[in-house]
Amino acid sequence: MLVHAKKAGEFLRDKERADWQDKALWLVRKKRDMAASEVPGWEQLRNMASHIKNNVLSNLDDYLIEFESAAVRNGVKVHWASDASELRECVLSIVKSNNAVRVVKSKSMLTEECRLNPFLEKYGIEVTDTDLGELIIQLRNEPPSHIVLPAIHLRKEEISELFHEKLHTEKGVNDPAYLTAAAREHLRHKFLSSQVAITGVNFAVAESGAVIVCTNEGNADMGIHAAPVQIHCMGIEKLIPKTSDLGIFLRLLARNATGQPITTYTSHCLRPKPGGEMHVVILDNGRSKHLSESNYRNSLKCIRCGACLNTCPVYRRSGGYSYRFTIPGPIGSVLAPLSDMKDYKDLPFASSLCGSCTDVCAVKIDIHHQLYRWRQEIINRKLVSSVKLLVYGTAAKVLASNRLYNMSGKMARWALRNLPRRIIFLKSNKWGLERELPVAPRESFKEWYRRNQLNQKV
Amino acid sequence: MKSSREKILNNIRQYKSVLLQESKQPGTTFYDVPCGLKGLFITTVKSVGGEIVEVCSKSEADYYIRSNFRDVLDFENSETWIEYPPDCSVEKLNSIESAVLDGQAGIAENGAIWLDETNFPHRLIPFVVNHLIIRLNERKILADMHYAYEQIVTTRTGFGLFLSGPSKTADIEQSLVYGAHGAKRLTILLYKETDIKRSYE
């Protein structure tokens, strides 16, 4: 069985949790719809965002150079990292040169991608994730299961138990307000005592060198304004050309992510604080190579709003961990095979191809079309099981021949009506493992249609 | 790191191609506000968890603050400004219970207020206090983010932000809780006309 299907099966064993997650995410999707419907010209905004990203991806080198020179003029130190290891080394050297032992970090999928935390910890540096959801999963030693809602797979009872053990909250008290207050107090101390703060980047403006960081909790700002040294880590694709472009992306981002009109804090970081240091690390890690993949390069437009996860019937019912890639869900299933096609060959199949992801995407990435292209590529390269190849091969022959198609339909209808269940539901019938088969009608649609057409003519 | 820079830029030059551009770039969509900017702003601020107090003038705003909130630091006051300089200790900043700042602009579509380093002497202030109070001239309300970036110079200082409502999180079972890390409470005093500029001396 494919890895995703197997892991999804494990997730679904806890039916109550799976149902809860499915409903919780669908509610986020509904909030998104409400927020989007209140904005006149929403579709136009999506078109504009997509259009701007087209321009960015077509001229990325120029925008990066423009951004770098503006940032340097602002007194920012700009670093370039070709891969994850260079990013880790770069951050480590900044931390070390400031003799820092305590680092606070706000949510950044990029530092997850680069496995930054365990690396810094190896050098005796204490790294604290400060987004509440991130703190929860850090205390549980888990990766995020969603890019916007990292602890969506956990119930409040589990968080209460965890906080009781790690933060000494009262046992059995599950009130989210109480637990949040405990985390606030715990992290306030971390903010005030850290020497370096690390954040991700939502947008980087080429013309001004500004780095935009969006949070609801205020954790990124508590970190970067309390610590003398701030480090912003960004992928090369985070650039936008002009400050005015922010108007378009900020109107889309929070509405599409959670249904809020904007995040609580939208911080524009331009220059280091007086007496402080501001660093920006620009990471490639395979992104420039993706530009050459004409079938998939659109996925570089992604602004990580998470809407495609919330809407996906497969993600909602299989959980983030079944994808085992930093970015789960539909967009992750496009990105994962770009990084390793063999390892993640099952992910493009973890989709119903219903197209809901494409419909909600803030920047109009044709996600389900890309998943479909991946499937074709993976099958053409014979990366799926020999049974599947045999089935596809046979199906291709049957569907191409009128005679074979009619005959096999007749056989199937006869078999479903007459064969005993134990033969129809043999172990080799994978479809039947979890599903009932339909009651077969006596005639095919084709036969029915022909009969009715003749009747009508009479 | 120089070599990585060249490597990345060369890769991009090698791999990039002109993506299909739509023949006509769509224009900006501006917010259409039938109920008036002020009405929309007030509704939106409330929906994101903020409080709104409407007053007639700036001096009435100050009077309201003095008579309703205790231990409030007003950063329009030059003595207060000087007391919390950029090299102020974080512990001292952490002890501020509530602060009053002057908002530069309010955005009707999302309830956000623009603040930058001309409004606070230390960047931590808008986040570290428990109760944040913002005075805003109602004539400074703009329709949407397009107008915001057209009218506000966001690059005037080294740091600026749009702030919409109090700090919040829903990371535990999607239950909304105010006061995650930043201010637990946000009060906006919306005043009408400007009175004579107060002297700092």
Interface residues (C-beta under 8 A of the other chain):
Chain A: A24 L27 V28 V39 P40 G41 Q44 L45 N47 M48 H51 N54 N55 L57 S58 N59 L60 D61 L64 I65 N74 H79 W80 A81 S82 E86 C90 T130 D131 L132 G133 I136 L149 P150 A151 I152 R155 K156 I159 P176 A177 L179 T180 A181 A183 R184 L187 R188 F191 L192 S208 A210 N216 E217 G218 N219 D221 M222 I224 H225 A226 I236 T243 S244 L246 G247 I248 L250 R251 T258 Q260 P261 I262 T263 T264 Y265 T266 S267 H268 C269 L270 R271 P272 K273 P274 G275 I282 D284 S288 K289 H290 L291 S292 S294 R297 N298
Chain B: M1 S4 R5 K7 I8 L9 N11 I12 R13 Q14 Y15 K16 S17 V18 L19 L20 Q21 E22 Q25 P26 G27 T28 T29 Y31 D32 T44 S47 V48 P86 D87 V90 E91 N94 I107 E109 N110 G111 A112 H122 R123 L124 P126 F127 V128 D144 M145 H146 A148 Y149 E150 T154 T155 T157 G158 F159 G160 L161 F162 L163 S164 G165 P166 S167 K168 T169 A170 D171 I172 E173 Q174 S175 V177 G179 A180 H181 G182 A183
